[in-house]
Every structure is written in C-alpha cells, then in structure tokens.
Amino acid sequence: MRKTKWIALLCLAAMTVCLLAGCGSAGDGRRIIRIGHNQSTSHPTHIGLTAFADYINSELGDKYKVEVFPSELLGSQTEMVQLTQTGAIDFVVASNAIMETFSKNYEIFNLPYLFSSAEAYHAAMDDPNVTDSIFLTTEQAGFIAVTWLDAGTRNFYTTDKPIYTPADLKGLKIRVQQSPTTVAMMELLGGSATPMSFGDVYTALQSNVINGAENNELALTDNGHGDVCKYYSYDMHQMVPDIVLANYEFMESLTDEERAIFEEGFKILNATQRAEWNIAVEAAKDKAQNVQGVEFIYPDTAPFQEAVMPLHESVLAGNPDLKPIYDLIQQYNAQYAAE
C-alpha cells in the first residue's frame, strides 16, 4: 500500500513539473487551459464543464484550448486545488467541504442543516452578498472562486445497517470529506468519521474498511457505491456546494474582453450543470432502487438536526465574521421554508 502511494505521488510530482515547465502549449501557439475534477464523464459536472470548454473554445479558440480532465486524472481534489494555487492547472472543481482547510470562511457552507430547503440553498448561493465575501477573499492563497455547482443533498448510506436515528450511527465507520466541520458533525451524531479521498471510497466499502459513507444519490450509481451499500437514508444533513476555483494570476492575465467571455462561460457552466443535475438525480434513484436493489429510507430529521445544532454556535463563535452571512441565509430560509 505504501509503495503504491509513493508511486502515485511521484507520478503527480512528475506531472506537476511537466506543467510548470511549460507543457501548456497546444503546439500551434495556443495556450492550453486545464480543468480538473473528480467525477466521471457522465456526471453533470463534466457535462457542464464540457459546455464551458466548448463555449470558450468557440469564442477564443485562436488563443486558448480548454481541456477537461475528469475522474481525478490530475490528482485528488486537495491535490488539484494545490495545483491550481501554483498555476500548474487553471481551474478545478472542489467540494466546499475541503475548502475550509484553505480558507476558514468556507466552513459556513459545510454546516449541517444550514439551509431549510433546496430553494433556500439555491437562492442563497446565487446571491453575491452571500458568496462574494468568501469567494473573492482568497487571492493571497492563489485562487478565487468563479461559480458554484449543485451537489444536491448529502445523506447517509450503509452496507449492512439502515440509519433511522442518530443512535444507529454509533459504532459505524462512515467516510466523510476532509473537512473539520464534517468530522465534528459526525462526532455529534455518534458515528466514527473516516476522512478519505473520494476515489478510495468504493474499495473501502467493498473491503469493510468503512461501514458506509455520506453523499448524494449519484454516488450510488455513477460511482458504484450502491453495488455495496443497500441502505440510503434521507436524513438530509448537508447541502454542500461544489466550487469552481480559478488560478488568480490566470484570471488577472485576461483582457477585459476575454474576462467577459469567461464570465459568460461560467454562467453557461452553472446553468448546464444544474439542469443536468435534476435529470441525473431522478435517473440515479431509479437505477439504485430497481437495478442495484438499494432501499431508500425516510427518517424523521428532527433528532439529527437537534444533535448537530451546537456546531452552528461553535463555528460562529470561532469566526464572528461569518455571522452577517449566516443571518442573510436565515432570511432565505424563512422565505423558502421547507414544506
């Protein structure tokens, strides 16, 4: 295992050296723009990024060539964020869950039960008054966020034991994203948090290294987790967005005209991904239930919410700058209350 990890790290290091050494030319004078993400080519995120690439290539194809690298081909999410910081790659799609390790302000979007409904979630994330103070304050870290993508609702799914109440999580090793806030959430719910890269989850489930995970429905089908986990519990503990990050120096290098084209491309990316998301979720639920044999469970979410609400207080106490954003989100929650 250790030898395999070292080989992977050496390969990533070699690729990084290649990129930094100027392997960013298409051979015809155009600059290659590399985008990395961790999903498959059938995932809404890849479809959205492909639409973005097609648009930029059609508008600025004489100067740039956009290439999209799916399925962690450029490394894990954390590694790709680091590569985007240095300029080795230009864009990455990263879950907000890992972003708080780069900027503490991102932890607000990782809070469990932050949003009252999907409508409140979308409205808040579309409001620059909510997002700009977080998205645009990481210039010194080498990147900025240029848009967000829908990643649905995160729920628990397990191999052998259905989850009806927080007590059912006791003694279970649950894979979570590499987020201190999410780890704290699992501790409050009574489970054992096991952070790991998304690409390692299937094997860990199959070999009983973990007893379950938490993610949206697409993980069951697009990543095969429903072949191993037969219980999916709609506790709806998080709505964690995916964030599209751009290397800051690259964005600053664009002319005003080019920047306007890229901004339009980000809108196309966002709209395409979100439209595809709704279609993909319905297809995933159908396949998981009727092909993979996954049982969908709808527990009372109140005990889960009650268990984790102290996390809201501790995060806001530790980072008072987040309080105005939190309060604005509560206004959207009141406007778009859950039915």
Rosetta blueprint (number, residue, H / E / L):
1 M L
2 R H
3 K H
4 T H
5 K H
6 W H
7 I H
8 A H
9 L H
10 L H
11 C H
12 L H
13 A H
14 A H
15 M H
16 T H
17 V H
18 C H
19 L H
20 L H
21 A L
22 G L
23 C L
24 G L
25 S E
26 A L
27 G L
28 D L
29 G L
30 R L
31 R E
32 I E
33 I E
34 R E
35 I E
36 G E
37 H L
38 N L
39 Q L
40 S L
41 T L
42 S L
43 H L
44 P H
45 T H
46 H H
47 I H
48 G H
49 L H
50 T H
51 A H
52 F H
53 A H
54 D H
55 Y H
56 I H
57 N H
58 S H
59 E H
60 L H
61 G L
62 D L
63 K L
64 Y E
65 K E
66 V E
67 E E
68 V E
69 F E
70 P L
71 S L
72 E L
73 L L
74 L L
75 G L
76 S L
77 Q H
78 T H
79 E H
80 M H
81 V H
82 Q H
83 L H
84 T H
85 Q H
86 T H
87 G L
88 A L
89 I L
90 D L
91 F E
92 V E
93 V E
94 A E
95 S E
96 N H
97 A H
98 I H
99 M H
100 E L
101 T L
102 F L
103 S L
104 K H
105 N H
106 Y H
107 E H
108 I H
109 F H
110 N H
111 L L
112 P L
113 Y L
114 L L
115 F L
116 S L
117 S L
118 A H
119 E H
120 A H
121 Y H
122 H H
123 A H
124 A H
125 M H
126 D L
127 D L
128 P H
129 N H
130 V H
131 T H
132 D H
133 S H
134 I H
135 F H
136 L L
137 T L
138 T L
139 E H
140 Q H
141 A H
142 G L
143 F E
144 I E
145 A E
146 V E
147 T E
148 W E
149 L E
150 D L
151 A L
152 G L
153 T L
154 R E
155 N E
156 F E
157 Y E
158 T E
159 T L
160 D L
161 K L
162 P L
163 I L
164 Y L
165 T L
166 P H
167 A H
168 D H
169 L H
170 K L
171 G L
172 L L
173 K E
174 I E
175 R E
176 V E
177 Q L
178 Q L
179 S L
180 P H
181 T H
182 T H
183 V H
184 A H
185 M H
186 M H
187 E H
188 L H
189 L H
190 G L
191 G L
192 S E
193 A E
194 T E
195 P E
196 M L
197 S L
198 F H
199 G H
200 D H
201 V H
202 Y H
203 T H
204 A H
205 L H
206 Q H
207 S L
208 N L
209 V L
210 I L
211 N L
212 G E
213 A E
214 E E
215 N E
216 N L
217 E L
218 L H
219 A H
220 L H
221 T H
222 D L
223 N L
224 G L
225 H H
226 G H
227 D H
228 V L
229 C L
230 K L
231 Y E
232 Y E
233 S E
234 Y E
235 D E
236 M E
237 H E
238 Q E
239 M L
240 V L
241 P L
242 D E
243 I E
244 V E
245 L E
246 A E
247 N E
248 Y H
249 E H
250 F H
251 M H
252 E H
253 S H
254 L L
255 T L
256 D H
257 E H
258 E H
259 R H
260 A H
261 I H
262 F H
263 E H
264 E H
265 G H
266 F H
267 K H
268 I H
269 L H
270 N H
271 A H
272 T H
273 Q H
274 R H
275 A H
276 E H
277 W H
278 N H
279 I H
280 A H
281 V H
282 E H
283 A H
284 A H
285 K H
286 D H
287 K H
288 A H
289 Q H
290 N H
291 V L
292 Q L
293 G L
294 V L
295 E E
296 F E
297 I E
298 Y L
299 P L
300 D L
301 T L
302 A H
303 P H
304 F H
305 Q H
306 E H
307 A H
308 V H
309 M H
310 P H
311 L H
312 H H
313 E H
314 S H
315 V H
316 L H
317 A H
318 G H
319 N L
320 P H
321 D H
322 L H
323 K H
324 P H
325 I H
326 Y H
327 D H
328 L H
329 I H
330 Q H
331 Q H
332 Y H
333 N H
334 A H
335 Q H
336 Y L
337 A L
338 A L
339 E L
